[in-house]
Amino acid sequence: MASAPSSYNAARPSGSGQSGPHLPDSARELVKILVTGPFGVGKTTLIDSVSEIRPLHTEEQLTEASVAVDDLAGVRDKTTTTVAVDFGRISLAGGIVLYLFGTPGQERFRTLWADIAQGALGALVLVDTRRIDASFDVLGLVEEMGLPYAVALNTFPDSHPYTEQQLRRSLDLEPDTPMVTCDARDPHSSIDALLSLVTHLIARHRTETW
């Protein structure tokens, strides 16, 4: 895998549509990445913010029928949900192209997980610090799949100001697991979160091949 760029400025313009649907001639490394996390954490928003192509969404309106099975604690204002997959693409400097697959966050869609994760090299796990416990199941799934991952703490206006040590302990993260803060609405911030994962994957690849 090629070296990762160190900042958003090294990436192609996101969301501009300038690159079109076709891969750039410079593409050398095509990498499938999961963008995952619990219900309402901002996965669709992050993919929207960075994708250089028109993102694919499978969102449906939340209905009263879902109240009994979907935990809306902390996300009462949410009106739609991903029911299959979100998809986007972003080209980075160095010829790295990330194919971003967003997973559903609810327990009832867990059977889709293995299919969506097939062939992924890693996962960016979004976490909402207002409801940390909602992330445990997703982190468990990522670890069961054996996927390297980075954690992105998506900021909300009323996010709790925990220390890094407190969050790492609560999420039971390994010392080398990247953990960054991001705003899923901001392409610069979202790209930096993805770069933390790409850098982690490159470091692991080099360690495993030495």
RODOPA-196872 format. One record per atom (N, C-alpha, C): atom name; y, z negated, x negated; residue number from 1. Coordinates in Angstrom, 1 decimal, always signed. Layout:
N
  mardo   north      up    east  lovo
     CA       Y       Z       X   NUM
...
This chain:
210
  mardo   north      up    east  lovo
      N    -1.2    +0.0    -0.9     1
     CA    +0.0    +0.0    +0.0     1
      C    +1.2    +0.0    -0.9     1
      N    +2.3    +0.7    -0.5     2
     CA    +3.5    +0.8    -1.3     2
      C    +4.3    -0.4    -1.2     2
      N    +5.3    -0.6    -2.1     3
     CA    +6.1    -1.7    -2.1     3
      C    +7.0    -1.7    -0.9     3
      N    +7.3    -2.9    -0.4     4
     CA    +8.2    -3.0    +0.8     4
      C    +9.6    -3.0    +0.4     4
      N   +10.5    -2.4    +1.3     5
     CA   +11.9    -2.5    +1.0     5
      C   +12.4    -3.9    +1.2     5
      N   +13.5    -4.4    +0.6     6
     CA   +13.8    -5.8    +0.7     6
      C   +14.8    -6.1    +1.8     6
      N   +15.3    -5.1    +2.5     7
     CA   +16.3    -5.4    +3.6     7
      C   +16.3    -4.3    +4.6     7
      N   +16.9    -4.6    +5.7     8
     CA   +17.0    -3.6    +6.8     8
      C   +17.7    -2.3    +6.3     8
      N   +18.6    -2.4    +5.3     9
     CA   +19.3    -1.2    +4.9     9
      C   +18.4    -0.2    +4.3     9
      N   +17.2    -0.6    +3.9    10
     CA   +16.3    +0.3    +3.3    10
      C   +15.4    +1.0    +4.4    10
      N   +15.6    +0.7    +5.6    11
     CA   +14.8    +1.2    +6.7    11
      C   +15.6    +2.4    +7.3    11
      N   +14.9    +3.2    +8.1    12
     CA   +15.5    +4.3    +8.8    12
      C   +16.3    +3.7   +10.0    12
      N   +17.3    +4.4   +10.5    13
     CA   +18.0    +3.9   +11.7    13
      C   +17.1    +3.6   +12.8    13
      N   +17.2    +2.4   +13.4    14
     CA   +16.3    +2.1   +14.5    14
      C   +16.9    +2.4   +15.9    14
      N   +16.1    +2.8   +16.8    15
     CA   +16.6    +3.0   +18.2    15
      C   +17.6    +4.2   +18.3    15
      N   +17.8    +5.0   +17.2    16
     CA   +18.8    +6.0   +17.3    16
      C   +18.3    +7.3   +17.8    16
      N   +16.9    +7.5   +17.8    17
     CA   +16.3    +8.7   +18.2    17
      C   +16.5    +9.8   +17.2    17
      N   +17.2    +9.6   +16.1    18
     CA   +17.5   +10.6   +15.1    18
      C   +16.2   +11.2   +14.4    18
      N   +15.2   +10.4   +14.3    19
     CA   +14.0   +10.9   +13.6    19
      C   +13.1   +11.7   +14.5    19
      N   +13.3   +11.6   +15.8    20
     CA   +12.5   +12.3   +16.7    20
      C   +11.1   +11.8   +16.8    20
      N   +10.2   +12.4   +17.6    21
     CA    +8.9   +11.9   +17.8    21
      C    +7.9   +12.2   +16.6    21
      N    +8.3   +13.1   +15.7    22
     CA    +7.4   +13.5   +14.6    22
      C    +7.6   +12.6   +13.4    22
      N    +6.5   +12.4   +12.6    23
     CA    +6.6   +11.6   +11.4    23
      C    +7.5   +12.3   +10.4    23
      N    +8.2   +11.5    +9.6    24
     CA    +9.0   +12.1    +8.5    24
      C    +8.1   +12.6    +7.5    24
      N    +8.5   +13.6    +6.7    25
     CA    +7.7   +14.2    +5.6    25
      C    +7.4   +13.2    +4.5    25
      N    +8.2   +12.1    +4.4    26
     CA    +8.0   +11.1    +3.4    26
      C    +6.9   +10.1    +3.7    26
      N    +6.4   +10.2    +4.9    27
     CA    +5.4    +9.2    +5.4    27
      C    +4.2    +9.2    +4.5    27
      N    +3.8    +8.1    +3.9    28
     CA    +2.6    +8.0    +3.0    28
      C    +1.7    +6.9    +3.5    28
      N    +2.2    +5.8    +4.0    29
     CA    +1.3    +4.7    +4.5    29
      C    +1.5    +4.5    +6.0    29
      N    +0.5    +4.7    +6.8    30
     CA    +0.6    +4.5    +8.2    30
      C    -0.1    +3.2    +8.5    30
      N    +0.6    +2.2    +9.1    31
     CA    +0.1    +0.9    +9.2    31
      C    +0.2    +0.4   +10.7    31
      N    -0.9    +0.0   +11.2    32
     CA    -0.9    -0.6   +12.6    32
      C    -0.6    -2.1   +12.5    32
      N    +0.4    -2.5   +13.3    33
     CA    +0.8    -3.9   +13.3    33
      C    +0.8    -4.4   +14.8    33
      N    +0.2    -5.6   +15.0    34
     CA    +0.3    -6.2   +16.3    34
      C    +1.6    -7.0   +16.3    34
      N    +2.3    -6.9   +17.5    35
     CA    +3.4    -7.8   +17.8    35
      C    +2.9    -8.7   +18.9    35
      N    +2.7    -9.9   +18.6    36
     CA    +2.0   -10.8   +19.6    36
      C    +2.7   -12.1   +19.8    36
      N    +2.3   -12.9   +20.7    37
     CA    +2.9   -14.2   +21.0    37
      C    +2.6   -14.5   +22.5    37
      N    +3.0   -15.6   +23.0    38
     CA    +2.8   -16.0   +24.3    38
      C    +3.7   -15.3   +25.3    38
      N    +3.4   -15.5   +26.6    39
     CA    +4.2   -14.8   +27.7    39
      C    +5.7   -15.2   +27.5    39
      N    +6.5   -14.1   +27.6    40
     CA    +8.0   -14.3   +27.7    40
      C    +8.6   -14.6   +26.4    40
      N    +8.0   -14.4   +25.2    41
     CA    +8.5   -14.8   +23.9    41
      C    +9.4   -13.7   +23.3    41
      N    +9.4   -12.5   +23.8    42
     CA   +10.3   -11.5   +23.3    42
      C    +9.6   -10.3   +22.6    42
      N    +8.3   -10.1   +22.8    43
     CA    +7.6    -9.0   +22.1    43
      C    +8.2    -7.6   +22.5    43
      N    +8.3    -7.4   +23.8    44
     CA    +8.8    -6.1   +24.3    44
      C   +10.2    -5.9   +23.8    44
      N   +11.0    -6.9   +23.8    45
     CA   +12.4    -6.8   +23.3    45
      C   +12.5    -6.4   +21.8    45
      N   +11.6    -7.1   +21.0    46
     CA   +11.6    -6.7   +19.6    46
      C   +11.2    -5.3   +19.3    46
      N   +10.2    -4.8   +20.0    47
     CA    +9.8    -3.4   +19.8    47
      C   +10.9    -2.5   +20.3    47
      N   +11.5    -2.8   +21.4    48
     CA   +12.7    -2.0   +21.8    48
      C   +13.8    -1.9   +20.8    48
      N   +14.0    -3.0   +20.1    49
     CA   +15.2    -3.1   +19.2    49
      C   +15.0    -2.3   +17.9    49
      N   +13.7    -2.1   +17.5    50
     CA   +13.5    -1.4   +16.2    50
      C   +12.9    +0.0   +16.3    50
      N   +12.3    +0.4   +17.5    51
     CA   +11.6    +1.6   +17.5    51
      C   +12.5    +2.8   +17.4    51
      N   +12.0    +3.8   +16.5    52
     CA   +12.8    +5.0   +16.3    52
      C   +12.4    +6.1   +17.3    52
      N   +11.4    +5.8   +18.0    53
     CA   +11.0    +6.7   +19.1    53
      C   +11.2    +6.0   +20.4    53
      N   +11.1    +6.7   +21.5    54
     CA   +11.2    +6.0   +22.8    54
      C   +10.0    +5.1   +23.0    54
      N   +10.2    +3.8   +23.1    55
     CA    +9.0    +2.9   +23.2    55
      C    +8.2    +3.2   +24.5    55
      N    +6.9    +3.0   +24.4    56
     CA    +6.0    +3.0   +25.6    56
      C    +5.8    +1.6   +26.1    56
      N    +6.0    +1.4   +27.4    57
     CA    +5.9    +0.1   +28.0    57
      C    +4.9    +0.2   +29.2    57
      N    +4.2    -0.9   +29.4    58
     CA    +3.4    -1.0   +30.6    58
      C    +3.8    -2.3   +31.3    58
      N    +5.0    -2.3   +31.7    59
     CA    +5.5    -3.5   +32.4    59
      C    +5.5    -3.4   +33.9    59
      N    +5.2    -4.5   +34.6    60
     CA    +5.1    -4.6   +36.0    60
      C    +5.9    -5.8   +36.5    60
      N    +6.4    -5.7   +37.7    61
     CA    +7.1    -6.8   +38.3    61
      C    +6.2    -8.0   +38.5    61
      N    +6.7    -9.2   +38.2    62
     CA    +6.0   -10.4   +38.5    62
      C    +6.1   -10.6   +40.0    62
      N    +5.0   -11.1   +40.6    63
     CA    +5.0   -11.3   +42.1    63
      C    +4.5   -12.7   +42.3    63
      N    +4.6   -13.1   +43.6    64
     CA    +4.2   -14.5   +44.0    64
      C    +2.7   -14.7   +43.7    64
      N    +1.9   -13.6   +43.7    65
     CA    +0.5   -13.7   +43.4    65
      C    +0.2   -14.2   +42.0    65
      N    +1.1   -13.9   +41.1    66
     CA    +0.9   -14.3   +39.7    66
      C    +1.3   -15.8   +39.4    66
      N    +2.0   -16.4   +40.3    67
     CA    +2.5   -17.8   +40.1    67
      C    +1.3   -18.7   +39.8    67
      N    +0.2   -18.5   +40.5    68
     CA    -0.9   -19.4   +40.3    68
      C    -1.7   -19.3   +39.0    68
      N    -1.5   -18.1   +38.3    69
     CA    -2.2   -17.8   +37.0    69
      C    -1.3   -17.7   +35.8    69
      N    +0.0   -17.5   +36.0    70
     CA    +0.9   -17.3   +34.9    70
      C    +1.8   -18.5   +34.8    70
      N    +1.8   -19.2   +33.6    71
     CA    +2.7   -20.3   +33.4    71
      C    +4.1   -19.9   +33.1    71
      N    +5.0   -20.1   +34.1    72
     CA    +6.4   -19.7   +33.9    72
      C    +7.3   -20.8   +33.4    72
      N    +6.7   -21.9   +32.9    73
     CA    +7.5   -23.0   +32.3    73
      C    +8.4   -22.4   +31.2    73
      N    +9.7   -22.6   +31.2    74
     CA   +10.5   -22.2   +30.2    74
      C   +11.0   -20.7   +30.3    74
      N   +10.4   -19.9   +31.2    75
     CA   +10.8   -18.5   +31.4    75
      C   +10.9   -18.2   +32.8    75
      N   +11.6   -19.1   +33.6    76
     CA   +11.7   -18.9   +35.0    76
      C   +12.5   -17.7   +35.4    76
      N   +13.4   -17.2   +34.5    77
     CA   +14.2   -16.0   +34.8    77
      C   +13.5   -14.7   +34.5    77
      N   +12.3   -14.8   +34.0    78
     CA   +11.6   -13.5   +33.7    78
      C   +11.0   -12.9   +34.9    78
      N   +11.3   -11.6   +35.1    79
     CA   +10.9   -10.9   +36.3    79
      C    +9.8    -9.8   +36.1    79
      N    +9.5    -9.4   +34.8    80
     CA    +8.5    -8.4   +34.5    80
      C    +7.6    -9.0   +33.5    80
      N    +6.4    -8.3   +33.3    81
     CA    +5.5    -8.7   +32.3    81
      C    +4.7    -7.5   +31.8    81
      N    +4.3    -7.5   +30.5    82
     CA    +3.5    -6.4   +30.0    82
      C    +2.0    -6.7   +30.5    82
      N    +1.4    -5.6   +31.0    83
     CA    +0.1    -5.7   +31.5    83
      C    -1.0    -5.0   +30.7    83
      N    -0.6    -4.3   +29.7    84
     CA    -1.5    -3.6   +28.8    84
      C    -1.0    -3.6   +27.4    84
      N    -0.1    -2.8   +27.1    85
     CA    +0.4    -2.7   +25.7    85
      C    +1.8    -2.1   +25.7    85
      N    +2.6    -2.6   +24.7    86
     CA    +3.9    -1.9   +24.3    86
      C    +3.6    -1.2   +23.0    86
      N    +4.3    -0.1   +22.8    87
     CA    +4.1    +0.7   +21.6    87
      C    +5.4    +1.2   +21.1    87
      N    +5.6    +1.1   +19.8    88
     CA    +6.8    +1.7   +19.1    88
      C    +6.5    +2.1   +17.7    88
      N    +7.5    +2.7   +17.0    89
     CA    +7.2    +3.1   +15.6    89
      C    +8.5    +3.0   +14.9    89
      N    +8.4    +2.5   +13.6    90
     CA    +9.5    +2.4   +12.7    90
      C    +9.1    +2.8   +11.3    90
      N    +9.9    +3.7   +10.7    91
     CA    +9.7    +4.2    +9.4    91
      C   +10.5    +3.4    +8.4    91
      N    +9.9    +2.9    +7.3    92
     CA   +10.6    +2.1    +6.3    92
      C   +10.7    +3.0    +5.0    92
      N   +11.6    +2.5    +4.1    93
     CA   +11.7    +3.2    +2.8    93
      C   +10.4    +3.0    +2.1    93
      N   +10.1    +3.9    +1.2    94
     CA    +8.8    +3.9    +0.5    94
      C    +7.7    +4.6    +1.2    94
      N    +8.0    +5.3    +2.3    95
     CA    +7.0    +6.0    +3.0    95
      C    +6.1    +5.2    +3.9    95
      N    +6.5    +3.9    +4.2    96
     CA    +5.7    +3.1    +5.0    96
      C    +6.1    +3.3    +6.5    96
      N    +5.2    +3.6    +7.4    97
     CA    +5.4    +3.8    +8.8    97
      C    +4.6    +2.7    +9.5    97
      N    +5.3    +1.9   +10.3    98
     CA    +4.7    +0.9   +11.1    98
      C    +4.5    +1.3   +12.5    98
      N    +3.3    +1.3   +13.0    99
     CA    +3.0    +1.5   +14.4    99
      C    +2.9    +0.1   +15.1    99
      N    +3.7    -0.2   +16.0   100
     CA    +3.8    -1.5   +16.6   100
      C    +3.2    -1.5   +17.9   100
      N    +2.2    -2.4   +18.1   101
     CA    +1.4    -2.6   +19.3   101
      C    +1.7    -4.0   +19.8   101
      N    +2.4    -4.1   +21.0   102
     CA    +2.7    -5.3   +21.6   102
      C    +1.6    -5.7   +22.6   102
      N    +1.1    -7.0   +22.5   103
     CA    +0.0    -7.4   +23.3   103
      C    +0.5    -8.2   +24.5   103
      N    -0.2    -8.2   +25.6   104
     CA    +0.1    -9.1   +26.7   104
      C    +0.0   -10.5   +26.3   104
      N    +0.8   -11.4   +26.9   105
     CA    +0.8   -12.8   +26.5   105
      C    +0.0   -13.7   +27.3   105
      N    -0.5   -13.3   +28.5   106
     CA    -1.2   -14.2   +29.4   106
      C    -2.7   -14.2   +29.1   106
      N    -3.2   -15.4   +29.4   107
     CA    -4.7   -15.6   +29.3   107
      C    -5.5   -14.6   +30.0   107
      N    -5.0   -14.2   +31.2   108
     CA    -5.9   -13.2   +32.0   108
      C    -6.0   -11.9   +31.4   108
      N    -5.2   -11.5   +30.3   109
     CA    -5.3   -10.2   +29.7   109
      C    -6.0   -10.4   +28.3   109
      N    -6.7   -11.5   +28.1   110
     CA    -7.3   -11.7   +26.8   110
      C    -8.4   -10.7   +26.5   110
      N    -9.1   -10.1   +27.5   111
     CA   -10.1    -9.2   +27.3   111
      C    -9.6    -7.9   +26.6   111
      N    -8.3    -7.6   +26.7   112
     CA    -7.7    -6.4   +26.1   112
      C    -7.5    -6.6   +24.6   112
      N    -7.5    -7.8   +24.2   113
     CA    -7.1    -8.2   +22.8   113
      C    -7.9    -7.4   +21.8   113
      N    -9.2    -7.5   +21.9   114
     CA   -10.0    -6.9   +20.8   114
      C    -9.8    -5.4   +20.7   114
      N    -9.6    -4.7   +21.8   115
     CA    -9.3    -3.3   +21.8   115
      C    -8.0    -3.0   +21.2   115
      N    -6.9    -3.8   +21.6   116
     CA    -5.6    -3.5   +21.0   116
      C    -5.6    -3.8   +19.5   116
      N    -6.3    -4.9   +19.1   117
     CA    -6.2    -5.3   +17.7   117
      C    -7.1    -4.4   +16.8   117
      N    -8.0    -3.6   +17.3   118
     CA    -8.8    -2.8   +16.5   118
      C    -8.0    -1.9   +15.5   118
      N    -8.3    -2.1   +14.2   119
     CA    -7.6    -1.3   +13.2   119
      C    -6.3    -1.8   +12.7   119
      N    -5.8    -2.9   +13.3   120
     CA    -4.6    -3.5   +12.8   120
      C    -4.7    -4.2   +11.4   120
      N    -3.7    -4.0   +10.6   121
     CA    -3.7    -4.7    +9.3   121
      C    -3.1    -6.1    +9.3   121
      N    -2.4    -6.4   +10.3   122
     CA    -1.7    -7.7   +10.4   122
      C    -1.0    -7.9   +11.7   122
      N    -0.5    -9.1   +11.9   123
     CA    +0.2    -9.4   +13.1   123
      C    +1.5   -10.2   +12.9   123
      N    +2.5    -9.8   +13.7   124
     CA    +3.7   -10.6   +13.7   124
      C    +3.7   -11.5   +15.0   124
      N    +3.6   -12.8   +14.8   125
     CA    +3.4   -13.7   +15.9   125
      C    +4.8   -14.3   +16.3   125
      N    +5.3   -14.0   +17.4   126
     CA    +6.6   -14.5   +17.9   126
      C    +6.3   -15.9   +18.5   126
      N    +7.2   -16.8   +18.2   127
     CA    +7.1   -18.2   +18.7   127
      C    +8.4   -18.6   +19.3   127
      N    +8.3   -19.3   +20.4   128
     CA    +9.5   -19.9   +21.1   128
      C    +9.5   -21.4   +20.8   128
      N   +10.4   -21.9   +20.1   129
     CA   +10.3   -23.3   +19.7   129
      C   +10.6   -24.3   +20.8   129
      N   +11.0   -23.7   +22.0   130
     CA   +11.2   -24.6   +23.2   130
      C    +9.8   -24.9   +23.8   130
      N    +8.8   -24.1   +23.5   131
     CA    +7.4   -24.3   +24.0   131
      C    +6.4   -23.9   +23.0   131
      N    +6.4   -24.7   +21.9   132
     CA    +5.5   -24.4   +20.8   132
      C    +4.1   -24.4   +21.2   132
      N    +3.6   -25.3   +22.1   133
     CA    +2.2   -25.3   +22.4   133
      C    +1.7   -24.0   +23.1   133
      N    +2.7   -23.2   +23.6   134
     CA    +2.2   -22.0   +24.3   134
      C    +1.8   -21.0   +23.2   134
      N    +2.0   -21.2   +21.9   135
     CA    +1.7   -20.3   +20.9   135
      C    +0.3   -20.6   +20.3   135
      N    -0.3   -21.7   +20.6   136
     CA    -1.6   -22.1   +20.0   136
      C    -2.7   -21.1   +20.3   136
      N    -2.8   -20.7   +21.5   137
     CA    -3.9   -19.8   +21.9   137
      C    -3.8   -18.5   +21.1   137
      N    -2.6   -17.9   +21.1   138
     CA    -2.4   -16.6   +20.4   138
      C    -2.7   -16.8   +18.9   138
      N    -2.2   -17.8   +18.3   139
     CA    -2.5   -18.1   +16.9   139
      C    -4.0   -18.2   +16.6   139
      N    -4.7   -18.8   +17.6   140
     CA    -6.1   -18.9   +17.5   140
      C    -6.8   -17.6   +17.5   140
      N    -6.4   -16.7   +18.4   141
     CA    -6.9   -15.4   +18.5   141
      C    -6.7   -14.6   +17.3   141
      N    -5.5   -14.6   +16.7   142
     CA    -5.2   -13.9   +15.5   142
      C    -6.1   -14.4   +14.4   142
      N    -6.3   -15.7   +14.3   143
     CA    -7.1   -16.2   +13.2   143
      C    -8.6   -15.8   +13.4   143
      N    -9.0   -15.8   +14.7   144
     CA   -10.4   -15.4   +15.0   144
      C   -10.7   -14.0   +14.6   144
      N    -9.7   -13.1   +14.7   145
     CA    -9.8   -11.7   +14.4   145
      C    -9.7   -11.5   +12.9   145
      N    -9.3   -12.6   +12.1   146
     CA    -9.2   -12.5   +10.7   146
      C    -8.0   -11.7   +10.2   146
      N    -7.0   -11.6   +11.1   147
     CA    -5.8   -10.9   +10.7   147
      C    -4.8   -11.7   +10.0   147
      N    -4.3   -11.2    +8.8   148
     CA    -3.1   -11.8    +8.2   148
      C    -2.0   -11.8    +9.1   148
      N    -1.1   -12.8    +9.1   149
     CA    +0.0   -12.8   +10.0   149
      C    +1.2   -13.5    +9.4   149
      N    +2.4   -13.2   +10.0   150
     CA    +3.6   -13.9    +9.8   150
      C    +4.1   -14.4   +11.1   150
      N    +4.8   -15.5   +11.0   151
     CA    +5.4   -16.1   +12.3   151
      C    +6.9   -15.9   +12.3   151
      N    +7.4   -15.4   +13.4   152
     CA    +8.8   -15.2   +13.7   152
      C    +9.3   -16.1   +14.8   152
      N   +10.2   -17.0   +14.5   153
     CA   +10.7   -17.9   +15.5   153
      C   +11.9   -17.2   +16.2   153
      N   +11.6   -16.7   +17.4   154
     CA   +12.6   -16.0   +18.2   154
      C   +13.6   -17.0   +18.7   154
      N   +14.9   -16.8   +18.4   155
     CA   +15.9   -17.8   +18.7   155
      C   +16.4   -17.6   +20.2   155
      N   +16.6   -18.7   +20.9   156
     CA   +17.1   -18.7   +22.2   156
      C   +18.3   -19.7   +22.2   156
      N   +19.3   -19.5   +23.1   157
     CA   +20.4   -20.4   +23.1   157
      C   +20.1   -21.9   +23.1   157
      N   +19.0   -22.3   +23.7   158
     CA   +18.7   -23.7   +23.8   158
      C   +17.5   -24.0   +22.9   158
      N   +17.2   -23.2   +21.9   159
     CA   +16.1   -23.5   +21.0   159
      C   +16.3   -24.9   +20.3   159
      N   +15.1   -25.5   +20.1   160
     CA   +15.2   -26.9   +19.4   160
      C   +15.4   -26.7   +17.9   160
      N   +16.2   -27.5   +17.3   161
     CA   +16.5   -27.4   +15.9   161
      C   +15.4   -28.2   +15.0   161
      N   +14.2   -27.8   +15.0   162
     CA   +13.2   -28.4   +14.2   162
      C   +13.3   -28.0   +12.7   162
      N   +12.9   -28.8   +11.8   163
     CA   +12.8   -28.5   +10.4   163
      C   +11.7   -27.5   +10.2   163
      N   +11.7   -26.8    +9.1   164
     CA   +10.6   -25.9    +8.7   164
      C    +9.3   -26.7    +8.5   164
      N    +9.4   -27.9    +7.9   165
     CA    +8.2   -28.7    +7.7   165
      C    +7.6   -29.1    +9.1   165
      N    +8.4   -29.5   +10.0   166
     CA    +7.9   -29.9   +11.4   166
      C    +7.2   -28.7   +12.1   166
      N    +7.8   -27.6   +12.0   167
     CA    +7.3   -26.4   +12.6   167
      C    +6.0   -26.0   +12.0   167
      N    +5.9   -26.0   +10.7   168
     CA    +4.7   -25.6   +10.0   168
      C    +3.6   -26.6   +10.3   168
      N    +3.9   -27.9   +10.4   169
     CA    +2.9   -28.9   +10.7   169
      C    +2.4   -28.7   +12.2   169
      N    +3.4   -28.4   +13.1   170
     CA    +3.0   -28.3   +14.5   170
      C    +2.1   -27.0   +14.7   170
      N    +2.5   -25.9   +14.0   171
     CA    +1.7   -24.7   +14.2   171
      C    +0.5   -24.6   +13.3   171
      N    +0.3   -25.6   +12.4   172
     CA    -0.8   -25.7   +11.5   172
      C    -0.9   -24.5   +10.6   172
      N    +0.2   -24.1   +10.0   173
     CA    +0.2   -22.9    +9.2   173
      C    -0.2   -23.2    +7.8   173
      N    -0.9   -22.2    +7.2   174
     CA    -1.2   -22.2    +5.7   174
      C    +0.1   -22.1    +4.9   174
      N    +0.1   -22.7    +3.7   175
     CA    +1.3   -22.7    +2.9   175
      C    +1.9   -21.3    +2.6   175
      N    +1.0   -20.3    +2.5   176
     CA    +1.4   -19.0    +2.2   176
      C    +1.7   -18.1    +3.4   176
      N    +1.6   -18.6    +4.6   177
     CA    +1.9   -17.9    +5.8   177
      C    +3.4   -17.8    +6.0   177
      N    +4.0   -16.6    +6.0   178
     CA    +5.5   -16.5    +6.1   178
      C    +5.9   -17.0    +7.5   178
      N    +7.1   -17.7    +7.5   179
     CA    +7.7   -18.1    +8.7   179
      C    +9.2   -17.8    +8.6   179
      N    +9.7   -17.0    +9.5   180
     CA   +11.1   -16.7    +9.5   180
      C   +11.7   -16.9   +10.9   180
      N   +13.0   -16.9   +10.9   181
     CA   +13.8   -17.0   +12.2   181
      C   +14.3   -15.6   +12.5   181
      N   +14.3   -15.2   +13.8   182
     CA   +14.8   -13.9   +14.1   182
      C   +15.4   -13.9   +15.5   182
      N   +16.1   -12.9   +15.8   183
     CA   +16.7   -12.6   +17.1   183
      C   +16.1   -11.3   +17.5   183
      N   +15.1   -11.3   +18.5   184
     CA   +14.4   -10.1   +18.8   184
      C   +15.3    -9.0   +19.4   184
      N   +16.5    -9.3   +19.8   185
     CA   +17.4    -8.4   +20.4   185
      C   +18.1    -7.6   +19.3   185
      N   +18.1    -8.1   +18.1   186
     CA   +18.9    -7.6   +16.9   186
      C   +18.0    -6.8   +16.0   186
      N   +18.2    -5.5   +15.9   187
     CA   +17.3    -4.6   +15.1   187
      C   +17.3    -5.1   +13.6   187
      N   +18.4    -5.5   +13.0   188
     CA   +18.4    -6.0   +11.7   188
      C   +17.5    -7.2   +11.5   188
      N   +17.6    -8.2   +12.4   189
     CA   +16.8    -9.4   +12.4   189
      C   +15.4    -9.1   +12.6   189
      N   +15.1    -8.2   +13.5   190
     CA   +13.7    -7.9   +13.9   190
      C   +13.0    -7.1   +12.7   190
      N   +13.8    -6.2   +12.1   191
     CA   +13.2    -5.5   +10.9   191
      C   +12.9    -6.5    +9.8   191
      N   +13.8    -7.4    +9.6   192
     CA   +13.6    -8.4    +8.5   192
      C   +12.3    -9.2    +8.8   192
      N   +12.0    -9.5   +10.1   193
     CA   +10.8   -10.3   +10.4   193
      C    +9.6    -9.4   +10.1   193
      N    +9.7    -8.1   +10.5   194
     CA    +8.5    -7.2   +10.2   194
      C    +8.4    -7.1    +8.7   194
      N    +9.5    -7.0    +7.9   195
     CA    +9.3    -6.9    +6.5   195
      C    +8.7    -8.1    +5.8   195
      N    +8.9    -9.3    +6.4   196
     CA    +8.2   -10.5    +5.9   196
      C    +6.7   -10.4    +6.0   196
      N    +6.3    -9.7    +7.1   197
     CA    +4.8    -9.5    +7.3   197
      C    +4.3    -8.4    +6.3   197
      N    +5.1    -7.3    +6.2   198
     CA    +4.7    -6.2    +5.3   198
      C    +4.6    -6.8    +3.8   198
      N    +5.5    -7.5    +3.4   199
     CA    +5.5    -8.1    +2.1   199
      C    +4.3    -9.0    +1.9   199
      N    +4.0    -9.8    +2.9   200
     CA    +2.8   -10.6    +2.9   200
      C    +1.5    -9.8    +2.8   200
      N    +1.4    -8.7    +3.5   201
     CA    +0.3    -7.9    +3.4   201
      C    +0.1    -7.2    +2.1   201
      N    +1.2    -6.8    +1.5   202
     CA    +1.2    -6.2    +0.1   202
      C    +0.7    -7.2    -0.9   202
      N    +1.2    -8.4    -0.8   203
     CA    +0.8    -9.5    -1.7   203
      C    -0.7    -9.8    -1.6   203
      N    -1.2    -9.9    -0.4   204
     CA    -2.6   -10.1    -0.2   204
      C    -3.5    -9.0    -0.7   204
      N    -3.0    -7.7    -0.5   205
     CA    -3.7    -6.6    -0.9   205
      C    -3.8    -6.6    -2.5   205
      N    -2.7    -6.9    -3.1   206
     CA    -2.8    -6.9    -4.6   206
      C    -3.7    -8.0    -5.1   206
      N    -3.7    -9.2    -4.4   207
     CA    -4.6   -10.3    -4.9   207
      C    -6.0    -9.9    -4.7   207
      N    -6.3    -9.2    -3.6   208
     CA    -7.7    -8.9    -3.3   208
      C    -8.3    -7.8    -4.2   208
      N    -7.4    -7.0    -4.7   209
     CA    -7.8    -5.8    -5.5   209
      C    -7.8    -6.1    -7.0   209
      N    -7.3    -7.3    -7.4   210
     CA    -7.2    -7.7    -8.8   210
      C    -8.6    -8.3    -9.2   210
